[in-house]
Amino acid sequence: MIDFSVAICTYNGANRLPNVLYKLQEQIHPETLKWEIIVIDNNSQDNTAQVVQEFQSNWSSSSSLKYFFEPKQGLAYARQSAVEQAKGKFIGFLDDDNIPTANWVASAYAFGCEYPQAGAYNGRIHADFETNPPQNFKNLAIFLAIIDRGKKRHVYERRKRILPPAAGLVVRREAWLEHVPSKLFLVGRINKSMLASEDLEALTYIQNAGWDIWYNPDMLIYHQIPSWRLETNYLVSLVRGIGLAKHHIRMIRLQMWQRPLYIIIYLLNDIRKLIIHWWKFKGNIKNNLIATCEFELLSSTIISPFYLFWIRKNP
């Protein structure tokens, strides 16, 4: 039996993977903990496979290191492959730019054992910026999976409709296999498509099934943010993808009979928010990065139900 699996989903991560694997070799954990590391290569075109093979040949850790290739492009496919290949009771997802602290595995495993109703949980995610972020960037930090919700553990309450990002997320394998569809509608950013929130879709299914989603501050990772991810074009594209996916996430939270009514309620409320936002900045939106991204998020959210209807009709 394996207690804990660390799953690293990567695409063209040959230059980034080593930092993550080195940190995992340095993990501090109980001697009785049986754990593994699996790398899911999501159709990489670089030498990711060779990098993993080199680590395997010189691996010095109590964990095992395994490699799997997932040819279907998209993070949703990679994570599903990870769940199917993992042997652990818990699966901790790390992206290839997520650097865990030395006690991350031990803290994650201990928390899952202490809270048996926790279907998934995440911790603090601090940024490791290549260049200084723009002023007031904290308003956009969540979109780059940067969160710190304090020193106290707490449950993400369903009524607040807030869920953690997948960077550093730990899931109970049982909860995922029983309640998350093997093929999600949202598959992740592919090529030029930035349609996002495949992580929120999976978590929503787990939460809908009655499992708790937790915040555990004892788990800390550092998210490496290169300078290009702070550029206006990238950030606008990022929030646009999140906004366009929002209708789908909203609908799977609701019963079928509720959906027609809430489509109208959400649409009217989103239009109201957009008008208020436009009035607040009075034509100066393009000169303010934060305002530009917020405007893009709101407008994309309004478009979301129509865009997703078109996607379903034109797969």
N, C-alpha and C positions, 0 to 999 in steps of 0.2 A: 504493500500500500504506500502511495505517495501522499504526503500531507499537503504540499503546496507546490503549485506550478507557476513559474514566471513565464509569461508569453510575450515575446517581443515581435510585434508585427512591423515589417519594414519593407519599404520600396526604395531601391537604389540607395541603401543605407550603408554601403561599404565604408565610407569615411566616418560615419557617426556611430556605428555599432560598437567598435572597440571601446569607446568610453563607457558605454553601458555595461558591457561584459566585464571590464576591469572592475567596476564598482560592485558588480554582483559577486565576483570572486572574493571581495573583501567583506562580504556580509557577516555580521555577528549574529549568531543564532544558537539555540540549544543543540547540544550534540545529538539529542534524540530526534530532531526534526529531519524528516526525509523529504527532500525537495528536488525539483528539476527545473531546468531552463530550456524552453523551446523557442526557436527562432522560426517565424513564419515568413518566408520570402514571398512577397506578394507580386510575383512576376517581374522581378528586378531585371534591369538590362545591364547592370554593372557587375562587378566581381564580388557581390555579397556572399554567394555560396563559398567561394574560395576563402574569404575572410573567416567565415564560421569554421571551415575545415581546418584552417591554421590554428584557431583557438582550440578546437577539439583535440588536435594532436599534442597540444601542450597544456591541457586543462588541469588546473590545480585547485580543486574545490570539492567539497563534500557533495555538491549537487552534480547531476549529469547535464550535459549540454547536447541538445538534439536539434536537427535541422529538418524543416519541411518546406516544400514548394507548393504555393497556391497559385495556379495559373489565372484564376478569375480576378481581374483587377477590381479593387475596392476594399476599403477597410472592413466592411461588413462581412465580406467573404473571408478575409484573413482572420478575423476574430472567430467566426464560426468554425473555421478549420482548426484554430487553436483550441477551442473548447472540445472539439471531437478528438484531437490528438493528445490533449493533456490527460494526465493520470491523477492529478491532485484533487483533493476535496475542494480546495480553493484555487482560483486562477487569478493571478495578479497581472494586469495588462500594463506593459510599459511600451511607449513609442521609442523609436531609435534615437530620439533627442531628449529622453527623460532620464535624468541621472538620480538614482535613489541614494538616500543616506545609508550609512552602514547598518542601521537597525531596521530598515524598511521591511524586509521579509519577516523578521521575527515579530515586529509590531503588527503587521498585517495578519499573520497566522494567529497570534494570541487574541486579537480582536474578534476574529471570526469564531474562535472556540468559545469566547466569553459571551457572544451574542448569537445564539443559534437561530434567531428569527431574522438575522441580517442576510438578505439575499444578495446585497451588493453594498460596497462602502468605498469611500475615498478619503483622502487626507488633504494636507496642505500642498499647494503647488506654487513654488516661488520661481520667479523669472531669472534667467541668466542671460541678460541682454548683451549682444555683441556691440551695439551702440546705444546711446542714451535714448530712451523713449520720448515721444513728444509730450508737451505739457498736458496735464489732466488725463494722462493715458489710463489711469485707474478705471475710468468709465468704460474702457474697451477691453480691459484685462481679461475678463471672463471669456471673451470670444477667442482668446489665444490660450485658453485653459490655464489661466493663472488665478488661483483662489487661495484665500486664507480667511476662514470663517471663525477665527478665534481659538481659544485654548480648551473649550468645552466640547465634549462629544454631544451630538444631537442627531435626531432623526429628521430626514427631509419629509416634512408633512405633505401629504398628497394634495391637500386643499391649496397649498401655496404654489403648486405647479413649478417647483424648482428642483432640478436634479443636477448631480455633479458631472463633470466631463469624464471622458474615458481615460485620459492620461493618468496613470497610477491607480486606476480603478481595480478593485478586487471583487470578483463575483463568486458566489457559491455555485459550483458546477451543476449541482442538482437543480437549482432554481433556473439556471439558464436552459438546460436541456429540456426541462418540463414545460417551460412557458414562453421561451423566445422562439419564434418561427425560424426554421433553418434557412429560409430565404426572406430577408427583410425587404421592404419596399425601398427604403433609403439605403444605398450601398456605399456611400462615401464619395469623396471628390475624385473624379476620374477624368484624365486629360484636361479639357478646358471647362468641364462642368464643376461648379463649386457647390452643388446641392449637398447639404451637410446634414448633421443631426442623426446619423445612423446609430450613434451611441445612446442618444436620448430615446430613440425608438425602442431599442433593446431594454433599457432600464424601465421604460413605461410599462412594457409587458410584464416585467418582473414585479413592479409595484402594483399593477392591476391585479395580480394573482394573490396579493396579500402579504408579500414579503416586505420587510422594512429596508429602506435605503438609508445608510448612515454616513455621518461625517466623523472621521477619527483623526484628531490633530496629531496623534503620535506618529502618523505616517507622513513623511516629507520627501518630496522629490523636487529636483530643479529642472525646469523646462528651458532648454536652450533656444533662444530667439535670435536668429540671424537678422542682419539689418534689413534684408529685402522683405521680411515679414512685417516691417513697420512702415513700408511705403504705402502711400494713399491708395494706389490701384489695387494692391493686394488686400488691404483691409476692407475696402469697399466691396470687392468681390467676395470676401469671406463672409461679411455680414449679410450680403445679398443671398448667399446660399442658405444661411441660417433662416432668414426671413421666408424664403420660398418654401422651405420644408415645414414651416410652423403649422400650417393647416393640418397636415397629416398627423403630427404629434398631438395636436388638440383633439382631433377626432377619435383617435384610439383611446383617449382617456374617457370618452363618453359612451353611453349606451346608444344603440342604433336609433331609438325613438327620440333621443335628445338632440341628435345631430342637426336636423333641419332648422330647428329653432336657434341653436347656438351659432350656426353659420351666420345668421343675420345679426345676432347680438355681437359676435366678435367683429364682424365687418363694420358695423356702425361705430363700435368703440375704437377700432383701429383708425378709422377715418377721423374721428374726433381727436385722437392723439396726434395724428399727422398735421391737422389744421393748427392745433395748439403749438406744435413744434415749429411749423413754418412761421406762425405769427411771432413766436418768441425771438427768432433770429432775423425776421423781416428782410429776406433777400440776401443775407450775409452767410448763408449756409455753406457755399462753396469755398469760403475763405477760412473755414473752421473745420479741422479734421474730425473732431468729435461730433460736431453737428452734422457733417456730411455723412458719417457712418450711421448715426442715429436716424437720419432722414432716409437713408437707403434701407435700413432695417425695417422701418415703419412702412415704407412704400412697398417693399417686397412682401411683407406680411399681408398687406391688402391684396396684392396680386396672387398670393399663394394658392388659394382654392382654385382659381381659374387656370393657373399654370400647371398645377398637379392634375387637373382634369384633362388638360391637353396632353400631358405626359402619358397618362394612362391610355388615352385614345391613339397616341402615336408612339408606341414603345420602340 
